[in-house]
Amino acid sequence: RASYTMSTTTVQQTKPVFVKVDELKPGKNGYNLTVKVVESNPVTPATRKNGSLTRPFRTHRIAECLIGDDTGCILFTARNDQVDVMKTGATVTLRNAKIDMFKDTMRMAVDKWGLIQVTDHVSFEVNRQNNLSLVEYELVTVPVQ
């Protein structure tokens, strides 16, 4: 007859590491940062002409938001309920944010594994001179030798 004992282990949660906008890299994820929403612009959904009927492709709400901190700014794609949070002038904390590539430029997003929280107003001015979404990247494949 086997006997089992259960051991209880406590998991130490690590404090989130916050980064600045100028530290963001293409194709990476897991970013935590506090940013201001400089502007938020709703995106009109594409429409499909189906005979005489014109209807949207999707019913999702999307907004392109320019967000940033004192080191730079980047475009953020807000989806559905995120659109209500990402209002012009808001200060938000993004948890587990990721960088998506769109037409060879960086865009930030938060998917279902991340979190957007409105936070207290911060004193920094957004550095609009360093817009990471204006930098174009080229995918280069390096042959393995």
Stockholm file with secondary structure:
# STOCKHOLM 1.0

chainA/1-145         RASYTMSTTTVQQTKPVFVKVDELKPGKNGYNLTVKVVESNPVTPATRKNGSLTRPFRTHRIAECLIGDDTGCILFTARNDQVDVMKTGATVTLRNAKIDMFKDTMRMAVDKWGLIQVTDHVSFEVNRQNNLSLVEYELVTVPVQ
#=GR chainA/1-145 SS CCCCCCCCCCCCCCCCCBCCGGGCCTTCEEEEEEEEEEEEEEECCCEEEETTEEEESCCCCEEEEEEEETTEEEEEEEETTHHHHSCTTCEEEEEEEEEEEETTEEEEECCTTCEEEECCCCCCCCCTTSBGGGCCCCCCCCCCC
#=GC SS_cons         CCCCCCCCCCCCCCCCCBCCGGGCCTTCEEEEEEEEEEEEEEECCCEEEETTEEEESCCCCEEEEEEEETTEEEEEEEETTHHHHSCTTCEEEEEEEEEEEETTEEEEECCTTCEEEECCCCCCCCCTTSBGGGCCCCCCCCCCC
//
